Amino acid sequence: MINKVIDFFSKSFSFQKFSQKFTAALIYAFMSSVALNLFFQPGHVYSSGITGLAQIFTTLSGRWFGFTIPVSATLYLLNLPLFIIAWRYIGKRFTVYTILTVTLSSLFIHFMPEVTLTSDPIMNAIFGGVVNGAGIGYALRNNISSGGTDIISISVRKQTGHSVGSISLIFNGCIMIIAGLLFGWQYMFYSMLTIFMSSRVTDAIFTKQKKMQVMIVTKNPELVIREVQYVLHRGVTIINEAEGGYSHEKKTILFTIITRFEYAEFKHIMETVDPSAFVSISENVKILGNFYKEPGELS
């Protein structure tokens, strides 16, 4: 049994990839703790997702039990059953990195002191949302999950086909309504503001979900196809015997779809294998059908 576990970790986690994801998890953990302990908690602003639900349980624990359970504890406890779901329905590697990220963020939240920078809830909602969104975007950019609604969204998507965005919207809507019912409707509006700011910053940093259609006119299609398929793992559609209107030279037209995150690598490929190729790019295209994603990817 121990040998199987060792074999699984040796095959699934290279040192380079693990160190990269561990660093990303540390940065996310620090930024989430800053958002929570310097903005959300002092301003009585409720975050999105499981973190917001953990804040609600922490607030209610003081009323129900006479003592307050730390947000770090409620956050980790709420994630425990989701780890089991992720292990069964999403993937073991995804689950291990998620446990690492949630553990680090819970520790950072627990040990970072709560400091009131401003008592204005609107300022806390704005700046907390910006810091939290930056942390989430950086985590997603490195293909790690912060747990919580990520696990719920991916699991539901696998079972029903519903989009991650719609699932998160429903969950966050419930968080805002609960906060409004329990603590006053002004808290619902503060939460709406912080969720909006967080989502805008996340979208600005996390670019994997933004698709780009690429048209390549080349005299060396074999080299381009090989690099695009091997490096980016993208399919290529080939149109042979295209003719230039001015030179009447025979060329090949290639079509592929990449993400904005992959653009720099694609540009390097083209500069290396065929710097004279003509490349046209259309941004933010909609995709129907198969598009390769890594296991557990949210885009």
Buried (B, 14 or more C-beta within 10 A) or exposed (E): EEEEEEEEEEEBBEEEBBEBBBEBBBBBBBBBBBBBBBBBBBBBBBBBBBBBBBBBBBBBBEEEEEEEBBBBBBBBEBBEEBBEBBBEBBBBBBBBBBBBBBBBBBBBBBEBEEEEEEEEBBBBBBBBBBBBBBBBBBBBBBBBBBBBBBBBBBBBBEEEEEEBEEBBBBBBBEBBEBBBEEBEEEBBBBBBBBBBBBBEBBBEBBBBBBBBBBBBBBEBBEBBBBBBEEEBEBBBEEEEEEEEEEEEEEBBBBBBBBBBBBBEEBEEBBEEBBEEBEBEBEEEEEEEEEEEEEEBBBB
